[in-house]
Amino acid sequence: MFPSSLFSAGDTIYCIGFAASRDTDISNYLSHYIKHFEQSPDAHTIYGLVPGFNPNEFMMQFQPSQIEYLHSKIKETTTLNTDTLPVAYFTYLSYLLHQSDSLLMKSITNPYVHTFLLLLIIAANVAFFKSRSSAHLHFGSIIFISGYISMAAMIIALIAYQNVYGMLYHKIALCNGLFMLGLAIGSVTTFSKKDFYTFRIILLFVGLAMLFAFTVFHHVLVFYTSIMVIAAVTGSLLPLLLKKETVNNKLLASTLDAADHSGALCAALTTPFLLLPVLGMYSIGVLIILSLMLLICKP
């Protein structure tokens, strides 16, 4: 959460976070802090939380070798989040759900349950689309996959932001707003007679690659742009396919709408309980493979 931090090595280990890169003389900083500690607003709170607290413990610093040893010991006994594998979130969620008396809460973390539901929903959609026509099966499959990609990418994006910055709550509205804006932009881009289908899927690859790049380079503009690009491409496919069918657009619209929501439902079921706990941010690779399927299913 902080650009830089400092660890103490007393009986109690303290981590002091700095809001900016630490470029001050630490020994002088700590001496000044300890000298005025009794008058600081933190003193009463810290004394209440840590009985027997001695501010001089802040002067005891870990050596780099000691920090490395501490981290290695923590990794041996603790599940830790990394930028690409934020597995600790889901391990904690699993423990929390298993403590519930509800059978539903306990079974929701079972990967076999999610796999069964995923296959059941896919089978039901294929049967429904096929009962209408081969064109409905073809177009419905495209929208089902795009709905899955858009929802899964959004879930992955929110977890990625939380994992990198440590705080998501104040950005949820902005992220959702950019996603909806992307959907609107994508719909507007379908006015041309040419569908530019292949170009749209290539753009989807770029958006997914940008989302993964955010977990590496931590640039927030890359994150926001990736959300809009992914939403714009997936949001453009439904109106694009409606232009392909002129016999019964109302029937096709209902098929595509059902496919979009079913795909998003499958993503909501599988992404937080199957993809992210196992693959972390590498789950984006699964979405890229699904994007290749969109190219194969080109109308």
HUHU-V733605 format. One record per residue. RES is the residue in three letters. PHI is phi in radians with two decimals (* if undefined). OMEGA is omega in whole degrees, 0 to 359 (* if undefined). Layout:
RES	PHI	OMEGA
RES	PHI	OMEGA
This chain:
MET	*	184
PHE	-2.00	178
PRO	-1.05	178
SER	-2.64	182
SER	-2.58	183
LEU	-2.40	180
PHE	-1.87	173
SER	-1.67	185
ALA	-2.20	180
GLY	-1.47	177
ASP	-1.04	173
THR	-1.90	182
ILE	-1.55	180
TYR	-2.04	175
CYS	-2.00	181
ILE	-1.80	180
GLY	-1.63	179
PHE	-1.98	182
ALA	-1.26	179
ALA	-2.31	178
SER	-1.04	186
ARG	-1.39	180
ASP	-2.23	180
THR	-1.79	177
ASP	-1.30	187
ILE	-1.10	182
SER	-1.10	178
ASN	-1.20	179
TYR	-1.08	182
LEU	-1.19	178
SER	-1.04	179
HIS	-1.15	181
TYR	-1.13	182
ILE	-1.18	181
LYS	-1.06	183
HIS	-1.85	185
PHE	-1.09	184
GLU	-1.06	182
GLN	-1.61	184
SER	-1.38	179
PRO	-1.18	181
ASP	-1.41	190
ALA	-1.02	184
HIS	-1.07	181
THR	-1.13	183
ILE	-1.17	178
TYR	-1.07	179
GLY	-1.28	181
LEU	-1.42	185
VAL	-2.14	179
PRO	-1.04	180
GLY	1.34	182
PHE	-1.13	177
ASN	-2.15	183
PRO	-1.06	179
ASN	-1.17	177
GLU	-1.09	178
PHE	-1.10	183
MET	-1.38	181
MET	-1.56	186
GLN	-1.86	173
PHE	-1.28	169
GLN	-1.41	180
PRO	-0.93	180
SER	-1.14	179
GLN	-1.21	178
ILE	-1.13	178
GLU	-1.08	179
TYR	-1.13	179
LEU	-1.08	180
HIS	-1.10	180
SER	-1.12	179
LYS	-1.22	179
ILE	-1.16	181
LYS	-1.15	181
GLU	-1.22	187
THR	-2.06	187
THR	-2.29	173
THR	-1.47	184
LEU	-1.99	173
ASN	-1.38	167
THR	-2.15	183
ASP	-1.10	182
THR	-1.79	180
LEU	-2.28	181
PRO	-1.41	188
VAL	-1.31	184
ALA	-1.10	179
TYR	-0.99	187
PHE	-1.40	174
THR	-1.12	178
TYR	-1.12	179
LEU	-1.09	179
SER	-1.10	178
TYR	-1.07	182
LEU	-1.13	181
LEU	-1.20	180
HIS	-1.22	178
GLN	-1.38	181
SER	-1.32	176
ASP	-1.44	183
SER	-1.38	177
LEU	-1.12	179
LEU	-1.10	181
MET	-1.14	180
LYS	-1.30	184
SER	-1.41	185
ILE	-1.18	179
THR	-1.59	180
ASN	-1.36	182
PRO	-1.08	179
TYR	-1.18	178
VAL	-1.12	181
HIS	-1.18	178
THR	-1.11	179
PHE	-1.10	180
LEU	-1.10	179
LEU	-1.06	180
LEU	-1.14	179
LEU	-1.13	181
ILE	-1.15	179
ILE	-1.09	180
ALA	-1.08	180
ALA	-1.13	180
ASN	-1.19	179
VAL	-1.06	179
ALA	-1.10	180
PHE	-1.16	181
PHE	-1.13	183
LYS	-1.17	180
SER	-1.19	181
ARG	-1.55	175
SER	3.13	179
SER	-1.17	178
ALA	-1.17	178
HIS	-1.15	177
LEU	-1.12	181
HIS	-1.14	183
PHE	-1.20	179
GLY	-1.10	178
SER	-1.12	179
ILE	-1.07	183
ILE	-1.24	176
PHE	-1.04	180
ILE	-1.15	181
SER	-1.16	176
GLY	-1.13	177
TYR	-1.09	183
ILE	-1.08	184
SER	-1.13	180
MET	-1.21	180
ALA	-1.10	180
ALA	-1.11	180
MET	-1.19	178
ILE	-1.12	179
ILE	-1.09	181
ALA	-1.09	181
LEU	-1.14	177
ILE	-1.16	179
ALA	-1.09	179
TYR	-1.12	179
GLN	-1.04	184
ASN	-1.23	182
VAL	-1.39	187
TYR	-1.76	177
GLY	1.39	181
MET	-2.57	185
LEU	-2.05	193
TYR	-0.92	185
HIS	-1.37	180
LYS	-1.99	183
ILE	-1.06	181
ALA	-1.08	180
LEU	-1.14	180
CYS	-1.08	179
ASN	-1.13	179
GLY	-1.11	179
LEU	-1.16	178
PHE	-1.12	180
MET	-1.17	176
LEU	-1.09	178
GLY	-1.08	177
LEU	-1.05	180
ALA	-1.15	179
ILE	-1.09	179
GLY	-1.07	179
SER	-1.14	181
VAL	-1.15	185
THR	-1.34	183
THR	-1.68	184
PHE	-1.28	184
SER	-1.24	177
LYS	-1.17	176
LYS	-1.39	184
ASP	-1.54	181
PHE	0.89	186
TYR	-1.07	182
THR	-1.07	179
PHE	-1.09	180
ARG	-1.11	180
ILE	-1.20	176
ILE	-1.07	178
LEU	-1.12	176
LEU	-1.12	175
PHE	-0.98	181
VAL	-1.10	179
GLY	-1.07	179
LEU	-1.16	178
ALA	-1.13	178
MET	-1.14	179
LEU	-1.11	177
PHE	-1.20	179
ALA	-1.07	178
PHE	-1.06	180
THR	-1.19	180
VAL	-1.68	187
PHE	-1.73	174
HIS	1.03	177
HIS	-1.72	189
VAL	-1.17	179
LEU	-1.17	175
VAL	-1.11	179
PHE	-1.10	182
TYR	-1.11	180
THR	-1.13	181
SER	-1.08	178
ILE	-1.04	183
MET	-1.19	181
VAL	-1.15	180
ILE	-1.07	180
ALA	-1.16	181
ALA	-1.12	181
VAL	-1.20	182
THR	-1.15	179
GLY	-1.29	181
SER	-1.53	188
LEU	-1.25	182
LEU	-1.11	178
PRO	-1.13	178
LEU	-1.13	181
LEU	-1.28	177
LEU	-1.11	179
LYS	-1.30	182
LYS	-1.39	186
GLU	-1.97	182
THR	-2.08	183
VAL	-1.26	182
ASN	-2.54	183
ASN	-1.15	181
LYS	-1.15	179
LEU	-1.17	179
LEU	-1.15	180
ALA	-1.07	179
SER	-1.17	178
THR	-1.12	183
LEU	-1.18	178
ASP	-1.14	177
ALA	-1.10	180
ALA	-1.13	181
ASP	-1.08	181
HIS	-1.23	178
SER	-1.17	177
GLY	-1.09	178
ALA	-1.13	177
LEU	-1.09	179
CYS	-1.10	178
ALA	-1.14	180
ALA	-1.15	180
LEU	-1.36	190
THR	-1.66	186
THR	-1.12	182
PRO	-1.34	184
PHE	-2.00	179
LEU	-2.13	187
LEU	-1.20	185
LEU	-1.13	179
PRO	-1.10	183
VAL	-1.63	187
LEU	-1.83	182
GLY	1.08	180
MET	-1.21	175
TYR	-1.21	173
SER	-1.03	178
ILE	-1.05	176
GLY	-1.06	177
VAL	-1.12	179
LEU	-1.18	176
ILE	-1.15	177
ILE	-1.09	177
LEU	-1.12	177
SER	-1.13	175
LEU	-1.08	177
MET	-1.11	177
LEU	-1.14	177
LEU	-1.18	180
ILE	-1.13	181
CYS	-1.51	184
LYS	-0.89	182
PRO	-1.27	*
